[in-house]
Structure formats: C-alpha cells, structure tokens
Amino acid sequence: MTSRVTLVSAAVSEALREARFDDGSPVDASGLRAVRAAADAGAVPRGDRVWLSPTVRCRQTAQGLGLDGATEVPELAGLQVGRWRGSTLGEVSAAEPEAVARWLADPLSAPHGGDSVREFCDRVAGCLDSAAELGGRLVAVVEPEVVRALVVRALGAPESAFWRLDVPPLTATEFSGRAGRWNVRAGRPLEGRA
C-alpha cells in the first residue's frame, strides 16, 4: 500500500531568527503573514489526517493554514536540547565549545542532557512507519529538525547528514511509498498551488 506524507515546516519565530534553541516561542508577525499568504494562495496540502509537533508555533502554523482537527504527536516533538534550551548557538558555543563540537560531530553525543541525534532520528522515524501502516495521505506540521531526521531515515543516509540539511520555514517535504522504501521530494515553498 502506498502512503503519502507531507511534512510542512512551521512558520518562522523569533527564536528561529536568532538561532536560539527552541524556547516555546510563537510564530512572529512575518511568519503569520506568510502563513496567511500560503492559505490565501491555496498552497496548503490536504490529507486524510493532520499531525503536529507539540509546539506553539506548529499549532499556530496549522491553525493559520486551516488544517483543522490536527493531532499532536509526542514522538514528533523537536530535538530536546536539555540545558541549552532558550540559549543561542553562539552563547552555547562560547560557553561550551568542546561540548558543541562533540554534539555536532558524534550522532551519539548529548552533552546538553537531551536527545542525541541518533535517539532523535529513531524516535521520529517511528512516526513515518506508523503513517505507512495507516496508508492514505497524511499532512504533518513539524519543526525543521523533524523534517531533517525523517529525510535521513527515509533515505538511509548516515546520521551525520542531519546537520547538512537545510529546511526553510513553510516548505513542504513529501514522502511517497511505504515503510522501508520512500521517495522524497524536498523543500517546496508553500506559495503556489499544492
């Protein structure tokens, strides 16, 4: 059975603009304008089900896009960074340069007390497998790192590739196939017809 999964990366927030580890900040004014423009342009993908990363900005993005009846899925939570939450990458790099270097180089490292990249990729990969079992079309509004992790797992790429994938706000990444074999179409902006 073929499944189709469209991941929509959440709209921009102040934390994202500042390269700040997620601190629960909402979508900012420009992000809300972009969400409304995408909705007005009819660029919102539709599905049989809608899932969300459990964050304020994912909820706001889904609501603004008119994706009603969305279900928050705890396994789609963003990368947990423990004590680094709320700090900028620059601040953490200045205070703990060796820890940051280790975290970026070793997928098993979690010096902040949160998820390692491997743990994170494993956690979110289960959601792609669940979507395949359900079949049909799924739309999920998620944090950018969730998109990265699922692309890594779907393509069987090494976890080191996680840091090499850029996921801009309000873009769609589409998966089609089934568990164990996915095709990926990445980075379509939500600005034209879906």
C-alpha positions as CSV (number, residue, x, y, z in Angstrom):
1,M,0.0,0.0,0.0
2,T,1.4,3.4,-1.0
3,S,1.3,6.2,1.5
4,R,1.8,9.9,1.1
5,V,3.2,12.0,3.8
6,T,3.7,15.8,3.5
7,L,5.7,17.5,6.2
8,V,5.2,21.2,6.4
9,S,7.9,23.1,8.4
10,A,6.5,25.6,10.9
11,A,6.5,29.3,10.2
12,V,9.3,31.5,11.4
13,S,9.6,32.6,15.1
14,E,11.9,35.0,16.8
15,A,13.9,32.0,18.3
16,L,14.5,30.7,14.8
17,R,15.6,34.1,13.5
18,E,18.1,34.3,16.5
19,A,19.4,30.7,16.0
20,R,18.0,30.1,19.6
21,F,17.4,26.6,20.7
22,D,13.6,26.3,20.8
23,D,12.2,28.0,23.8
24,G,8.5,27.7,23.0
25,S,8.2,31.0,21.2
26,P,5.2,31.6,19.0
27,V,5.2,32.4,15.3
28,D,6.3,36.0,14.8
29,A,4.4,38.7,12.8
30,S,6.2,38.0,9.5
31,G,5.6,34.3,10.0
32,L,1.9,34.8,10.5
33,R,1.7,36.9,7.3
34,A,3.5,34.2,5.4
35,V,1.0,31.6,6.8
36,R,-2.0,33.7,5.7
37,A,-0.5,34.2,2.3
38,A,0.0,30.5,1.8
39,A,-3.5,29.8,2.9
40,D,-4.9,32.5,0.7
41,A,-3.0,31.1,-2.3
42,G,-4.5,27.7,-1.8
43,A,-1.0,26.2,-1.3
44,V,-1.9,24.1,1.7
45,P,-1.6,20.4,1.2
46,R,-4.6,18.3,2.3
47,G,-4.7,14.9,3.9
48,D,-6.8,12.3,5.5
49,R,-5.1,13.1,8.8
50,V,-3.1,16.0,10.2
51,W,-0.4,15.6,12.8
52,L,1.6,18.2,14.7
53,S,4.8,18.5,16.6
54,P,3.6,19.6,20.1
55,T,4.9,23.2,19.9
56,V,3.1,26.6,19.9
57,R,4.5,27.5,16.5
58,C,3.4,24.2,14.9
59,R,-0.1,24.7,16.3
60,Q,-0.3,28.3,15.2
61,T,1.0,27.4,11.7
62,A,-1.5,24.6,11.3
63,Q,-4.4,26.8,12.5
64,G,-3.3,29.6,10.2
65,L,-3.2,27.2,7.2
66,G,-6.7,25.9,8.1
67,L,-5.5,22.4,9.0
68,D,-8.3,21.8,11.5
69,G,-8.6,18.7,13.6
70,A,-4.8,18.2,13.9
71,T,-3.5,15.7,16.4
72,E,-0.4,16.5,18.5
73,V,2.0,13.6,18.3
74,P,4.5,13.5,21.2
75,E,7.0,11.5,19.1
76,L,7.2,14.4,16.6
77,A,8.5,16.7,19.3
78,G,11.6,18.6,18.2
79,L,15.1,17.8,19.2
80,Q,15.4,18.1,23.0
81,V,18.5,20.1,23.9
82,G,18.3,19.9,27.7
83,R,20.1,22.8,29.5
84,W,20.8,24.6,26.2
85,R,17.1,25.3,25.6
86,G,16.5,29.0,25.2
87,S,20.2,29.8,24.5
88,T,21.6,30.8,21.1
89,L,24.0,28.6,19.4
90,G,26.6,31.4,19.7
91,E,26.1,31.6,23.5
92,V,26.4,27.8,23.9
93,S,29.4,27.7,21.6
94,A,31.2,30.4,23.7
95,A,30.4,28.7,27.0
96,E,30.9,25.0,26.0
97,P,32.9,24.9,22.7
98,E,34.1,21.2,23.2
99,A,30.5,20.0,24.0
100,V,29.1,21.7,20.9
101,A,31.8,20.3,18.7
102,R,31.3,16.8,20.1
103,W,27.5,17.1,19.7
104,L,27.8,18.2,16.0
105,A,30.4,15.5,15.2
106,D,29.1,12.5,17.1
107,P,25.4,11.4,16.5
108,L,25.5,9.5,19.8
109,S,26.6,12.6,21.8
110,A,24.1,14.5,24.0
111,P,26.3,16.8,26.2
112,H,23.3,19.1,26.9
113,G,21.3,16.3,28.6
114,G,18.7,16.0,25.9
115,D,18.4,13.8,22.7
116,S,21.4,12.6,20.8
117,V,20.9,12.9,17.0
118,R,20.6,9.1,16.8
119,E,17.9,8.9,19.5
120,F,16.0,11.7,17.9
121,C,16.1,10.2,14.4
122,D,15.0,6.8,15.8
123,R,12.1,8.5,17.7
124,V,10.7,10.4,14.8
125,A,11.3,7.5,12.3
126,G,8.6,5.5,14.1
127,C,6.1,8.1,13.0
128,L,6.9,7.6,9.4
129,D,6.5,3.8,9.9
130,S,3.1,4.5,11.6
131,A,2.0,6.7,8.7
132,A,2.8,3.9,6.3
133,E,0.7,1.4,8.2
134,L,-2.3,3.8,8.2
135,G,-1.9,4.4,4.4
136,G,-3.6,7.3,2.6
137,R,-2.5,10.9,2.9
138,L,-1.0,12.5,6.0
139,V,0.0,16.1,6.5
140,A,2.1,17.0,9.5
141,V,3.2,20.4,10.6
142,V,6.5,19.9,12.3
143,E,9.7,21.5,13.5
144,P,12.5,21.7,10.9
145,E,14.7,19.2,12.7
146,V,11.9,16.6,12.4
147,V,12.0,17.0,8.6
148,R,15.8,16.6,8.7
149,A,15.5,13.4,10.8
150,L,12.9,11.8,8.6
151,V,14.7,12.6,5.4
152,V,17.9,11.0,6.9
153,R,15.9,7.9,7.9
154,A,13.8,7.6,4.7
155,L,16.9,7.8,2.5
156,G,19.1,5.6,4.8
157,A,21.6,8.4,5.0
158,P,24.2,8.5,7.8
159,E,23.2,10.5,10.8
160,S,26.0,12.9,10.1
161,A,23.9,14.1,7.2
162,F,21.3,15.5,9.7
163,W,23.4,18.7,10.1
164,R,23.8,19.2,6.3
165,L,20.1,19.5,5.5
166,D,18.5,23.0,5.5
167,V,14.7,23.2,6.0
168,P,13.3,26.7,5.5
169,P,10.1,27.7,7.2
170,L,6.8,27.0,5.4
171,T,8.2,24.5,3.0
172,A,6.7,21.1,2.2
173,T,8.7,17.9,2.0
174,E,6.8,15.0,0.5
175,F,7.3,11.3,1.1
176,S,5.6,8.7,-1.0
177,G,6.0,4.9,-0.7
178,R,5.8,2.5,2.2
179,A,7.8,1.6,5.2
180,G,11.3,0.6,4.2
181,R,11.1,2.4,0.8
182,W,10.4,6.0,0.5
183,N,10.8,8.6,-2.3
184,V,11.4,12.1,-1.1
185,R,10.6,15.5,-2.7
186,A,12.1,18.2,-0.6
187,G,11.7,21.9,0.0
188,R,8.6,23.0,-2.0
189,P,7.7,26.5,-0.8
190,L,4.0,26.9,0.2
191,E,3.4,29.8,-2.1
192,G,1.6,28.3,-5.1
193,R,-0.9,25.6,-5.7
194,A,-0.3,22.4,-3.8
